[in-house]
Amino acid sequence: MIANKRAKKLFAELQERYPDAHCALAYNSPLELLFATILSAQSTDVGVNKATPALFKAFPTVQDYANSSPEEIEPYISSIGLFRSKAKSLYTSANMIVDDYGGEVPDNMKDLVKLRGVARKTANVVLGNAFRKNEGVVVDTHVGRLAQRFGLTTETKPDKIEKDLMALFPQEQWTLLSHLLVWHGRQVCKKRGGSCNEDAICKRYCSNAISP
């Protein structure tokens, strides 16, 4: 595992490369981000962003979801994988938010993970981006892949990768770290067919470039 000093340098280089790195999901409120993130499981952000404008227009408040049914929600997200299960998650979570949290999306990990369709990864997305709370590192496929290639971890399970990243980087950087790694993973250090051998950052840190 690389030392914190090298991690600090890597973060600075990624931040300089991607000064506009941010969450790729489109949202205007904590509720919209929560539901978009639930929908993004095993789906692409691009696909979710295509579906959510009509969904958010049809259900502008959490009470609107709670007053509907999974069957009424399904047509708006039918282009997204596992849409029937996700429609149930939106409906059930909306009712929990209304009944248990006064109609407000919880702003803490303990309560967020009680919602249907919400595990730690989703909660980290909501807390970090909607509430500006760095309670963890979002570990998706890109973050996990780059964390391993960059020598930030030797772990393969998301929860263990997250712990290693949290130990290496200051807490105030955790949310942005995820965005930076995702952006680099999507643009350069891809699962297949990436340009690691031609990229300056990858040449310094990525095992895919060092040992292609």
BELPE-V828895 format. One record per backbone hydrogen bond with DSSP energy under -1.0 kcal/mol. NH is the residue of the N-H (numbers start at 0). CO is the residue of the C=O. Records with the same first field share a line. If there is no record, write none. Layout:
# BELPE-V828895
NH = CO, CO
This chain:
# BELPE-V828895
1 = 150
6 = 2
7 = 3
8 = 4
9 = 5
10 = 6
11 = 7
12 = 8
13 = 9
14 = 10
15 = 11
16 = 12
17 = 13
20 = 17
32 = 28
33 = 29
34 = 30
35 = 31
36 = 32
37 = 33
38 = 34
39 = 35
40 = 37
42 = 39
47 = 43
48 = 44
49 = 45
50 = 46
51 = 47
54 = 50
55 = 51
56 = 52
57 = 53
58 = 54
64 = 60
65 = 61
66 = 62
67 = 64
72 = 68
73 = 69
75 = 72
76 = 73
79 = 76
85 = 81
86 = 82
87 = 83
88 = 84
89 = 85
90 = 86
91 = 87
92 = 88
93 = 89
94 = 90
95 = 91
96 = 92
97 = 93
98 = 94
99 = 95
100 = 96
102 = 96
103 = 100
111 = 107
112 = 108
113 = 110
114 = 111
117 = 114
122 = 118
123 = 119
124 = 120
125 = 121
126 = 122
127 = 123
128 = 124
129 = 125
130 = 125
132 = 126
134 = 132
143 = 139
144 = 140
145 = 141
146 = 142
147 = 143
148 = 144
149 = 145
150 = 147
151 = 146
152 = 146
160 = 156
161 = 157
162 = 158
163 = 159
164 = 160
165 = 161
166 = 162
167 = 163
168 = 164
172 = 169
173 = 170
176 = 172
177 = 173
178 = 174
179 = 175
180 = 176
181 = 177
182 = 178
183 = 179
184 = 180
185 = 181
186 = 182
187 = 183
188 = 183
189 = 187
194 = 187
197 = 194
202 = 198
203 = 199
204 = 200
205 = 201
206 = 148
209 = 205
210 = 206
